[in-house]
Every structure is written in C-alpha cells, then in structure tokens.
C-alpha cells in the first residue's frame, strides 16, 4: 500500500511529511537540489543566448544570399547598359543625321552614367556580403559553444558536480567572446 500512497501523493501533489528525517547536510540530494535550483534559470539564459545567436546567424546567411543575388542582378544590368551604350555609340558614329547623332551620343552618355551608379551599388552589396561571410563562422562557433554549455550544465545536474556547473559558465563565456568577435572582428 505504501507504494500506491507514494504515487498518489506525487500525482495529487500532497505536501511532504514534515516529520520525515532530513538528509545529512551536504548529502547528494541536497547538493543535487542546490544545483537544480540554480541550473534551471541558467539553462534558460544559455538557451536565450543560443536563440539570439542563431537568429543573427540566419540573418547573416540571408544577407550573404540576398546580396549575392542582388549584386549579380546589378552587374547584369551593368552589362546590359554597357551593350546598349556600345550600340548607341556605333549608331552615333554611323549616322549622317546630326540630330540623331546628338540623340545617340546623349543616350550613350546616359548609359555610362547609369553604369557608374550600378557599379557603386553592386560593389556596396558585395562589401556587405563579404562582412556577413566573415562573421558567419564565428557565429556558428558561438552556437556550438552555447550548445556545449547547456550540455555541460545539464550534465552537472546528473553528476551533482558544482565544478561542471561553473565550467558551463566558462564554455558560455567562450561562446559570448565568439559572438562578439563575429560582430566586431577582434581576432
């Protein structure tokens, strides 16, 4: 009957017997309770760091992809303008009509100006893409560090080890350094 009563007490959340003997100070169960109390909130913080870092990594991936496509499209427009410019230049040189020659020359000059603007735009997208590409590995390394910190912290509960508990902070600290390096390129 005592097993059934214990299960029913767990299910109905009956309070523990206040007269039951307490474990010895420093016992495994006390240490485990102490670690569990601390680890719950810390795991949440580490998971938050992982989530924010993962979001930023995804943003970097989108930047690389979008800017690669954007730069390619802009360079394609540049090439089209260059081709049209050559066509206008040839037309201006081969026509006998001075009015048409002036119109063709004006269009060729407009194409040249458009090409300059497109080149500046494409180079800006390429520069932004290169920065995102440079950041991405550091953010990925930081993700791994945050995941390892969560694993070490979880293992500290199972092993009832304060050393592992504090070690998880060291691993998360490495993750923070890696994240910051992905943002500021310190090393």
C-alpha positions as CSV (number, residue, x, y, z in Angstrom):
1,X,0.0,0.0,0.0
2,X,2.8,2.5,0.7
3,X,3.9,2.4,-3.0
4,X,0.4,3.3,-4.1
5,X,0.2,6.0,-1.5
6,X,3.5,7.5,-2.6
7,X,2.4,7.5,-6.3
8,X,-0.9,9.1,-5.3
9,X,0.9,11.7,-3.3
10,X,3.1,12.6,-6.3
11,X,0.1,12.8,-8.6
12,X,-2.0,14.9,-6.2
13,X,1.0,16.9,-5.1
14,X,0.5,16.2,-1.4
15,X,2.9,18.0,0.8
16,X,5.8,16.0,2.1
17,X,5.8,14.7,5.6
18,X,7.3,17.5,7.7
19,X,8.3,15.0,10.4
20,X,10.3,12.8,7.9
21,X,14.0,12.7,8.6
22,X,16.1,15.3,6.7
23,X,19.1,14.2,4.7
24,X,22.5,15.0,6.2
25,X,23.9,18.4,5.4
26,X,26.0,18.2,2.2
27,X,24.3,15.0,1.2
28,X,23.9,14.1,-2.5
29,X,20.3,15.0,-2.6
30,X,20.9,18.5,-1.0
31,X,23.7,19.2,-3.5
32,X,21.5,18.0,-6.3
33,X,18.7,20.2,-5.2
34,X,21.1,23.2,-4.9
35,X,22.4,22.6,-8.5
36,X,18.9,22.1,-9.9
37,X,17.7,25.3,-8.3
38,X,20.5,27.3,-9.9
39,X,20.7,25.4,-13.2
40,X,17.1,25.9,-14.3
41,X,17.4,29.6,-14.7
42,X,21.0,29.4,-16.1
43,X,19.9,26.9,-18.8
44,X,17.2,29.4,-19.8
45,X,19.7,32.2,-20.1
46,X,22.1,30.0,-22.2
47,X,19.2,28.9,-24.4
48,X,18.3,32.6,-24.9
49,X,21.9,33.3,-25.9
50,X,21.8,30.4,-28.3
51,X,18.4,31.6,-29.8
52,X,19.6,35.2,-30.3
53,X,22.9,34.0,-31.8
54,X,21.1,31.5,-34.1
55,X,18.8,34.3,-35.3
56,X,21.8,36.5,-36.1
57,X,23.5,33.6,-37.9
58,X,20.3,33.2,-40.0
59,X,20.3,36.9,-40.7
60,X,23.9,36.7,-41.9
61,X,23.0,33.8,-44.2
62,X,20.2,35.8,-45.7
63,X,22.4,38.8,-46.2
64,X,25.0,36.6,-48.0
65,X,22.4,35.1,-50.2
66,X,20.4,38.3,-50.9
67,X,23.5,40.4,-51.6
68,X,25.0,37.7,-53.9
69,X,21.8,37.7,-55.9
70,X,21.4,41.4,-55.8
71,X,25.0,42.1,-56.9
72,X,24.7,39.5,-59.7
73,X,21.5,41.2,-60.9
74,X,23.0,44.6,-60.7
75,X,26.1,43.5,-62.6
76,X,23.8,42.0,-65.2
77,X,22.1,45.4,-65.5
78,X,25.5,47.0,-65.8
79,X,26.3,44.6,-68.7
80,X,23.0,45.4,-70.4
81,X,23.7,49.2,-70.1
82,X,27.2,48.6,-71.5
83,X,25.8,46.8,-74.5
84,X,23.3,49.5,-75.1
85,X,26.0,52.1,-74.7
86,X,28.1,50.4,-77.4
87,X,25.0,50.3,-79.7
88,X,24.3,54.0,-79.2
89,X,28.0,54.8,-79.8
90,X,28.1,52.8,-83.0
91,X,24.8,54.4,-84.1
92,X,26.1,57.9,-83.4
93,X,29.3,57.2,-85.4
94,X,27.5,55.7,-88.4
95,X,24.5,58.1,-88.8
96,X,24.7,61.1,-91.1
97,X,21.9,62.9,-89.4
98,X,23.4,65.3,-86.9
99,X,20.2,65.4,-84.8
100,X,20.2,61.6,-84.5
101,X,23.9,61.6,-83.8
102,X,23.4,64.0,-80.9
103,X,20.5,61.9,-79.5
104,X,22.5,58.7,-79.8
105,X,25.5,60.3,-78.1
106,X,23.3,61.6,-75.3
107,X,21.9,58.1,-74.8
108,X,25.4,56.7,-74.7
109,X,26.4,59.2,-72.1
110,X,23.3,58.3,-70.0
111,X,24.2,54.6,-70.3
112,X,27.7,55.5,-69.0
113,X,26.3,57.4,-66.0
114,X,23.8,54.5,-65.3
115,X,26.8,52.1,-65.4
116,X,28.7,54.1,-62.8
117,X,25.7,54.1,-60.4
118,X,25.1,50.4,-60.9
119,X,28.8,49.6,-60.3
120,X,28.7,51.6,-57.0
121,X,25.5,49.8,-55.9
122,X,26.9,46.3,-56.8
123,X,30.2,46.9,-55.0
124,X,28.3,48.1,-51.9
125,X,26.3,44.8,-51.9
126,X,29.4,42.8,-52.4
127,X,31.1,44.6,-49.5
128,X,28.2,44.0,-47.2
129,X,28.1,40.3,-48.3
130,X,31.8,39.9,-47.5
131,X,31.4,41.3,-44.0
132,X,28.5,38.8,-43.4
133,X,30.6,35.9,-44.8
134,X,33.4,36.9,-42.5
135,X,31.1,36.9,-39.4
136,X,29.3,33.7,-40.2
137,X,31.9,31.2,-39.0
138,X,32.3,33.0,-35.7
139,X,28.6,33.0,-35.0
140,X,28.5,29.2,-35.9
141,X,31.3,28.5,-33.5
142,X,29.5,30.5,-30.8
143,X,26.3,28.4,-31.4
144,X,28.4,25.3,-30.7
145,X,29.8,26.8,-27.5
146,X,26.3,27.7,-26.2
147,X,25.0,24.2,-27.0
148,X,28.0,22.7,-25.2
149,X,27.4,25.0,-22.2
150,X,23.8,23.7,-22.0
151,X,25.0,20.1,-22.2
152,X,27.7,20.6,-19.5
153,X,25.2,22.4,-17.3
154,X,22.7,19.6,-17.7
155,X,25.4,17.0,-17.0
156,X,26.3,18.9,-13.8
157,X,22.8,18.1,-12.5
158,X,23.2,14.4,-13.3
159,X,26.7,14.3,-11.9
160,X,25.9,16.6,-9.0
161,X,29.1,18.5,-9.8
162,X,29.5,22.2,-9.0
163,X,32.7,22.1,-11.0
164,X,30.8,21.2,-14.1
165,X,28.2,23.8,-13.2
166,X,30.8,26.5,-13.1
167,X,32.5,25.0,-16.1
168,X,29.4,25.6,-18.2
169,X,29.8,29.3,-17.5
170,X,33.3,29.2,-18.9
171,X,32.1,27.5,-22.0
172,X,29.2,30.0,-22.4
173,X,31.8,32.8,-21.8
174,X,33.8,31.4,-24.8
175,X,30.5,31.5,-26.8
176,X,30.0,35.1,-25.8
177,X,33.5,36.0,-26.9
178,X,33.0,34.2,-30.2
179,X,29.7,36.0,-30.8
180,X,31.2,39.4,-30.1
181,X,34.1,38.6,-32.4
182,X,31.5,37.8,-35.1
183,X,30.2,41.3,-34.6
184,X,33.4,43.3,-34.0
185,X,36.2,41.2,-35.6
186,X,38.6,41.4,-32.7
187,X,40.7,38.5,-33.8
